[in-house]
Each structure stands twice: as structure tokens, then as C-alpha cells.
Amino acid sequence: MKKRLLVIDGHPDADPARFVHALARRYIEGAEEGGHEVRTLNVAELRFPLVASRADWENGNLPPDIQTAQEAVAWADHIAIFFPLWLGDMPALLKGFVEQVMRPGFAFVERQGKLHEKRLTSRTGRLIVTMGMPAVVYRTYYRAHCVKSFERNILRFVGIRPLGHVLIGNVEGSAVARAGWLDDLFDFGEAGI
């Protein structure tokens, strides 16, 4: 089944030499090979302020790049989010982007005395996270805190169903391992997951 795929490249450094960018490009190549429709958002290239107050988050002006991002999220069947692990979490620019995009009224609606209404149901998502440490250390010792928080407190909160995540450790390790991850991401893209 052909899908509408949104690829969010969350690396804050636009330098094309970053491995996250190569993984995202390979995913896109696989998606195109699989006949899926693909849109991309490169967070490093977008312009938006950080949310500074509750009033700003609830009623502030929507920057043009964020409006485009919301349109892409609304369009997508599946969202693949790529980012490097920095100090145990997503980079600040990606967090600021997510706070802007997942605003009330778009991503969810609060209801008096009831649970909020999730506005992005029927979508799936996957996180692809790179790191310098071995992925097994992040998963077992650090318990993949950032990834679990992102899946539970952001994706699930707005109705996006996580299909799992990909943790890529030792990114500056062997070229053979990097080539294997690139092949894996092509396969994920081709399958539309």
C-alpha cells in the first residue's frame, strides 16, 4: 500500500556530512523506490522563534515555516523523525520545532473536565536516533529515556502511533556498520515504515 511519508531531519547542523542527513536521504530513496509520496522538513533550514510562554504557545503567531510543517504533518500517513542524541536528549532546536508544531488546536484540543482530544490519530511514526555510544548502553543503562519520552509524551499524546524506533550507536565507528545502517534505512523507506 502506497503511503504519504513525511521525513523530518532534526539535526540542527545543516552540514551535509552529518550521518543523520545521509540516513534521511537513504530513507527517502527507499520510499521513492517503493512508490510512496514523500515530503521532507529539514529543521536546520527552518526559521522560527522558540516558544517563550504559555500564551505564545496557545495563541501566538504561527511562523510561516511552522505553518508549512503543520500542513505536512496533517498530510502524512507516516512520519519518520531523524535526530542525533545530544546530552542524552534531542537537540534543543528539534525540541523547539516540536513545541511550535504540536500546538493546541492543531495537534490536540483540551476539553473541560475530560481527557484531551488527540487530533493526529490515524498516523504512525518512527524515531531514528544516532549516538556516539553503543546503542545497547543507551538502551540498557540509560533506558532510552529520551526516545521513550518522545514516543509517550509527544507522539502518543497527539495520537501518532509509534511503530518503534531505530537506535544507531557508534556512528563514528566502522564504515561497514554505517553502510549496513544506510541499507536498513532504505528498506524502512521502501516499506513506508
Residue, then its C-alpha position, 0 to 999 in steps of 0.5 A: m500500500k502506497k503511503r504519504l511519508l513525511v521525513i523530518d531531519g532534526h539535526p540542527d547542523a545543516d552540514p551535509a556530512r552529518f550521518v543523520h542527513a545521509l540516513a534521511r536521504r537513504y530513507i527517502e530513496g527507499a520510499e521513492e523506490g517503493g512508490h510512496e509520496v514523500r515530503t521532507l522538513n529539514v529543521a536546520e533550514l527552518r526559521f522560527p522563534l522558540v516558544a517563550s510562554r504559555a500564551d505564545w504557545e496557545n495563541g501566538n503567531l504561527p511562523p510561516d515555516i511552522q505553518t508549512a510543517q503543520e500542513a505536512v504533518a496533517w498530510a502524512d500517513h507516516i512520519a519518520i523523525f531523524f535526530p542525533l542524541w545530544l546530552g542524552d536528549m534531542p537537540a534543543l532546536l528539534k525540541g523547539f520545532v516540536e513545541q511550535v508544531m504540536r500546538p493546541g488546536f492543531a495537534f490536540v484540543e483540551r476539553q473541560g473536565k475530560l481527557h484531551e482530544k488527540r487530533l493526529t490519530s490515524r498516523t504512525g511514526r518512527l524515531i531514528v536516533t544516532m549516538g556516539m555510544p553503543a546503542v545497547v548502553y543507551r538502551t540498557y543503562y540509560r533506558a532510552h529515556c529520551v526516545k521513550s519520552f518522545e514516543r509517550n509524551i509527544l507522539r502518543f499524546v497527539g495520537i501518532r502511533p509509534l511503530g518503534h524506533v531505530l537506535i544507531g550507536n557508534v556512528e563514528g565507528s566502522a564504515v561497514a556498520r554505517a553502510g549496513w545502517l544506510d541499507d536498513l534505512f532504505d528498506f524502512g523507506e521502501a516499506g513506508i515504515 
